[in-house]
Amino acid sequence: MRSNLQGTDVVVSWWDYGYWLTPIGNVTTVNDNATMNQTRIGLTGMALMQTDEILSAKAFRALKADYVLVYFGLLISGLGGDEGKWPWMVKICNDNYATYKKMGLEEDNWGEDSVFIEDEYQDSSTGKMGAKWFESQLVKLMFSSAPELGFIQPTNPDDIDMQKDIRSTYVNRINSQEVTEGGVWKDYIPDNGLYESKVFIPEYFSNIGLVKLYKIDYTVLDSGFFISDAEVLDNGYATFKLQNTGTKDLLINDVDINGINYDFVMGGNTNRTLKKGDSNLVWVDIKSKGTSFQKDDVVNISVRAQSEALEGRIYDFSNNTENFFVKEAQQGSIKINRENSKVIQKKSTTTDLFLEVENIGSNIEMLDRFYINNDTIENRVNPSNIEFLSGSSILEPGDKINVHISNITTSFFPIRKFNKIGVATPYNISDELLFSSTEENYSLSILTEERILSPENFATIKGNYRKYIPFDLDLTSAFTYPNGTTILKIKVKNTGDIIFGIDSVYLTESLLEVDFADFYTESGSLNLEKNEEDFIIVDATNYINSEANEEVLVSITGSFGTTVTSDIGYIQTVKYDEDIKIIQSVDGITTSFIYANETGRLLIKNTGNKPITIENIYLNDTKASNIGYTFGSSSLDIQECAVVSFDIPNLAINDSDDVVIKINTTSNAQAVETYNAFVDPIFYNITIDDGATTASNAGNLTLTIYNSGQFNVTINSIFINDTYIPLSTFYESLFEVGAGNSIFLNIDMNDLELILGTIDVNDELVILVRTDEGAEFSHKVDVLA
């Protein structure tokens, strides 16, 4: 020690050796023969006799120990080793129990009103050692080998010369002496003393192991983390927070849920490092493993981490949650904040994207990918091009992140060309916006900078592509007038740092350039200073169809010598009069229909310039009843929508019938449309079985009708060659067909001829079967002999 340790190094041992360590070893010790501080001596006993090495390390740290020394007498009487001094370690420690408790040192494995339960270490009546004694750090340190130092503590008689080796006493005793809990000592000692320790590193062992010196590694105390806010959802994902509670950087290696290992992502951290003092969100992918959890399943999460320990060692450890219940996933929502997002034209061939993304839902969300135009593999941004300027890919509710996406080769040039930019989570929660580009430090914005879904989209399918400029009389609006003209009033602002002039206005997705004579600014000037606003008034009559509710793409560019900035969005035109429309479809999805089972749903929009109120709905002059609003209400402001459901009792319509819909309002606005009746084939669907349907000139016509829908249907009429055939002429009297079942209908050909006239062999019969629910089917059959 004098030659290899510093004088300031603290070496802890039992007090007997203090007078050797300090004057001869030239190191600092905490106890010696003159030590009167019973608390300190007892704390040394606590450190040595603890059965939990992490709690032992805490006691050694309280002593400021760098090393621990034990003296092992090889169980030979008279050598005076620590194997005979341990009772004092336990006793003195217990004597100071109250003091240690006041010091805040109490641990979960302490006894009641004592640190140690002495009888667990040695049975006072039999003198046999207990299992706890063998778990103490003192025994492990004494009995341990150190292969890295070339020292093995033998445990088997065959491994040494039992006649000559001084260690034979130790080997004999551990193989013969009994333990209170049963067995012999050797059963509680690993072969050749090969203990594993995360705290004690062999530093020096004397030739036969009488003196053993260990370096103390406090990494176990300096490494820790806490798991909080853990959630496992029934959509195949889980999230939780990790807080590094230690003073060591951690590498997070594994995440297990109910013992199964899953892939995971740490927010803003591709190398899975959790720095000291830091916290981080973790998102776990359960779905990709093909496993799933249901609501109220019981789960727990275990996390394994590692830190760098002394001597190049690695400390692996884990922490876990208590059991908790799986939750039902709620619909998430994310949003690209357009006013804080830009597409910067770097060169004619590349652009950089600067996007602000916000979690506007109530769930933690993980941003999985960014894409241009379509969410397909070939259109997704390479992750290596993505840099998070603030925040990370995992967002708590309300979080905003800023991301820089570099070297986009999808063309935004010339400046006015547009593309859709999207962001999505692993479970396809997404947001998409329309952008055009601008040069750095320039920025033209059509106000408001916000973009929304169309009112009809928001009322029905609630898509994710926000491309519409909100209708606002004080900002941007578009009116179609009775004389057929359409005027756009567009408010623009210089949101950049440099002055520019209004360059051009383009309309429609073909980007038709508006003649200079067809637009002007309200101020009379084309120049826009920094933060200056102005209105651009555009006569769009010659460029669009000038119909109410027409969708018009608008692109405006600004120049400073050349075109340097642009902005874009869709405007929906408003009729400059009271007006109402039935919107049949939105983005290719049918939104208004009449079911043949005499119910209906309509998407109705106020496309005029004044608020209106829906009064009545008529179908083929029959007033609809049981009207309910599944979205909106009967009162509609400008551009507002309502989704209306209703019944049409006793209308008796079928799949091929036309229905004239008329919507009246409390004002002059009215909508009249003709629709085909619609039958949902999932619920109501019939077919005529070709193989089982026959017509015999000398016998019967046999119809086999199969119900492939989910609900029962009732046949209400049959037509053959466009002639109504009363159901009473068929032999059968029941005409209800259960879901998944068939019905057979037979009519004598002679009775059929009384209705249709002469029927000959090889004549073709065209059969139409209709049901009360609206399902119908047409079939042809040839008459056989």
Steps between C-alpha positions, in 0.01 A plus 500: 500500500786736582635445149175493303241716674478868587514620857154653454349166391259376767538129578229362728551187706397371838652720768772247595709591196486879515840526668652301216328680212584858587859491633627216283270511196499882491130512417202653679285272713183560702547264795786387719560371852452847644170576323235589754232590244266201527279638224787486251612153610141377476465655155803300393329189632186595307697536177670162543203297621233633258359223279418745221819626340333820376395584856850405612639749249275771649649434844855504364427828323383645832848409625654665189675171426713453187609146594401226742745255657411167657723261688406136445645246746406204276279374788819401687477544873750751629547699180243754619325566170186702444301175491518512878438873541174530311277461810638832627426660167135396532474581872659847492296592195176388670593694812494818292177422313309804632782735399514360147125530467518867597778543242259376230698184431214251556447249218217263412700191602566614857352309789240632741670732749840386373712504189571127501306205640792317663338154501476513120879515488565232767267280695567587863401154624682276249781733398431422134544777250186622320458568130508874568860475621608364163318786325690765695760703316766408756468127430497555124810720520682246716402192299537662157749416226661751266585332167607838361772505770589135445344392829249218548339424836455120480177338617547135392737253680615356167641835393772532767742288698293445812808385698730792431288798383419741785164565335389140568339605830274740310416237235425235765275722705291636217438148375399362841351768720121521491281804442183581697286486186650165397799387299865585558688825457619403154138499380491876565834582336559501122764258370849636561352812656407652164261762631364771272505852634395836358661692784824336614796475262795285613802729530751283689494149655791368706658168400256267670217750536538604861484868408260617232470858384208614280435823318143622549308594186204725579359483146204303638411801715574756233287324236126512514188589312132531569210392278190719509180568305504153349216417263436194286225558244281255316613638162837324523720767655624607842664810645673599822748750641851422620674724753873451561516530877872428529825677416602263219397509135288197413461291188146361476527149356166324524131554564284201596125489545380193688839340435500553122767724349380776265657761274494852639591857413628769736404854417780700341750225561604250238776349716265432795716689750340660803735765636527561872219722621305459176156358438366364176187358346504142374266365233467121472392312189294200611318456171800403287556189712155375406382513860221714633335588827134560569347765722533408870771237443751506787854596396830620639799663335862413570791711375864386492782752498876511537764746616879509493651368821860506630778305335321500162215289637133535405225520757176348371183553698127534456191662642135424452152629559232350718221317318248727332212476253509544123306807386279554200683718248344837429507659156817705474557822308808679370530821304756681286484864607516673164575850626826372651589274208675584174630340182829670414617481139875434526567430133272432207537130571484486883304647788521489877191463716464667839193363676341552838296197607267504800327223690145634532353176634488343846742211433878487480583481130810380315584659164589208278550656157477808281399477136438705187164472318418138587579280796677232300846355552648679199362838616612478862784721618824321578547512880860612450364827354295574812639714783299592807585859581293487817320219677504144373299251299290418809250768601292530812160669467558868427864454398636678195816401314697667225654285231736577212472271199783559255564433133148426380522423130125502429467809284354822643653697212408735344391684814122454488507125444331316784521170681332338794714441811392245759604358836369174648523281808558123488124444530422743220387806690608765252476860383556637150538854372545664162819703460681699236855626544680824579857619503672554833404820688199558271148398592160577350197371692136477399300583812408329705813282492296217651361236263196285575299207369207601284182537711346201322810286565505597865129414535537151353824315430727724709803447278856616565574725198461863603519712186216754533532866597229572759217720368526833680345827380778693676781293347441275200169429323355417156154589366315391187247764398163466318656649184739205478813674623721366780714738705771385740613729781829374641689653790878459478784592734876530475601261782867503399786740563539665156269714285360345180236580240186303411606312191221279369170332588432144382167314513396133484725198530627573148641828639338721238665841525250781552536793263634811666176677403296249704649574842600801707597583858278698734788733587584564135861387557651164417783536752482344845735619775589269789182420701283703258157363401284567194196362317528358149170508309481247216234470229504121455204484259702406192709237681246285686141373459355764732274257683406517866725288724761465226846411630760738361873459555670837546874561475654843553867578439728787597813624327819685575655511157392139451225296667612444860194399698152350472203367688212276407163365612150407388202735521137387484271747325185628667187599303414864557146406593323253725597151385508143622646184348489127555859376485492155342864401559818624664838389367335214312306371802120506480360727770132531398276205416152357529476146627241279336389397849344846522766682700747757381795721579584832339796736526358850468709815468418868512670624184344847509592826663245501782413270789212261422280253687389162362123460530386181321635213291282330236564184303272442200270757668491290819611690808789340686443417865722429802753756378818496703822696469808281539714807432406864530144626528217641290648850533796545266734798486695581184695190382365288786389141446251263660463125468133401513351153547129425461228243424269485197219270609273338241702627205566145376818563300740245362858482381423622149256778593568871465428730792446874463632679807381850585632703792307809606634772728330777691629737229503479121792256482399157373681190372350240265697190400419159349668197655496128434388296797786317664509164672788415726595152376664413829164509674248428222597296197327229297601289202313250282683168490563425133550126543194451718262722298320319216205545263330189360245556223304200619547559870595785733716808516717451811680802647779452757568830678800528735541770770872584525448803725525525877129568559176326404317622189138459389410459132228746405476472121612294202504616139546266201558657160400836653166362615398494865439147628284496816663309784169321552556304177799322651450183699684641805342734754808617698736743330748596775859383439732471798858627486715236334197292395314426176133484402345295219202649309299290252233601249320276252593595141133482405418761765790710372370480143164638619691814599771522232336321207644203314844383615699274268811290543820713470315818591697724737345610827645813661426485872523796742457434875454790743492515880348730763854596601585617147733221397417368154649264243442436130556162333441331163392140449420304181187285480579133460278220370 
